[in-house]
Amino acid sequence: MKEKVLFVCLAISFTMILLLSINIMARKPVCNRKHLDDIDREMDLVPDKEMALKISELYIREREDYLNQTVRTDYHSVEDKYEYDIKVIFNEQDYEWMVAYKVIQPGGSVFVLDGETAVRIRRDNGMVNPSSR
């Protein structure tokens, strides 16, 4: 009796696994995000470092203006413009440009509290993804 119950449970579980596998293969999950599988490596909307740098500068200046308008402290006012140490790297695996910014103080030292801001730009469609630390 005990073996029959175990056999029935095993048969039910294998049947469920088979049905779920068929369902997953028949109906692919759909979302509106761009995935790494969908990268068109033939298309170059952002072909070189200079273009990636220009796009990221627009984002950084817009972010800087927004911060100066919303957060006013004794350290910086609306007229302050920061100088940045900039690195541009192409990530071949993700097919995107990564532009890293570090704020430099007027004395020449890197502003530690602000950290580093990186702007990732997809090369095939030009999608901008900011990330801050």
C-alpha positions, -999 to +999 in steps of 0.1 A: +000+000+000+028+024+009+046+017-023+015+024-044+011+058-027+047+067-033+044+056-070+012+077-074+030+108-059+060+102-081+038+099-112+019+131-103+052+151-097+067+140-130+035+148-148+035+183-133+071+189-142+064+178-178+033+201-181+051+231-166+081+225-190+058+224-220+040+255-208+073+274-204+085+264-239+051+272-255+047+307-239+079+327-235+077+354-208+074+389-222+085+421-207+093+456-220+129+456-209+159+453-233+178+421-224+214+411-233+200+385-256+184+412-277+216+432-283+220+441-320+258+441-323+256+453-359+239+486-349+260+514-334+239+543-322+268+554-299+299+543-320+328+560-301+341+574-269+335+610-279+298+604-284+294+585-252+312+613-233+289+639-248+258+620-238+270+614-203+281+650-199+245+661-207+232+637-180+258+648-154+252+685-160+214+680-157+219+660-125+242+687-111+217+715-119+189+695-103+210+689-071+219+726-069+183+736-072+169+712-047+197+708-021+215+740-011+242+736+015+270+758+028+295+738+007+280+745-028+257+770-042+238+772-075+267+789-092+292+760-084+303+738-112+323+707-103+354+694-121+355+657-127+381+630-132+366+611-161+372+575-174+356+561-205+355+523-208+338+500-233+323+469-218+323+443-247+302+417-228+273+441-221+279+461-253+278+494-235+300+524-228+307+531-191+317+567-182+329+571-146+330+605-129+348+615-097+344+650-083+377+669-078+379+696-052+395+729-061+426+718-041+431+688-064+419+660-041+390+638-050+358+646-031+353+615-011+318+620+003+302+623-032+318+591-044+317+581-080+290+584-105+289+561-135+268+565-166+263+533-187+252+539-223+241+510-245+259+511-278+231+496-299+202+517-288+217+546-268+198+538-236+213+557-206+215+539-172+230+560-144+244+544-113+259+561-082+279+549-052 
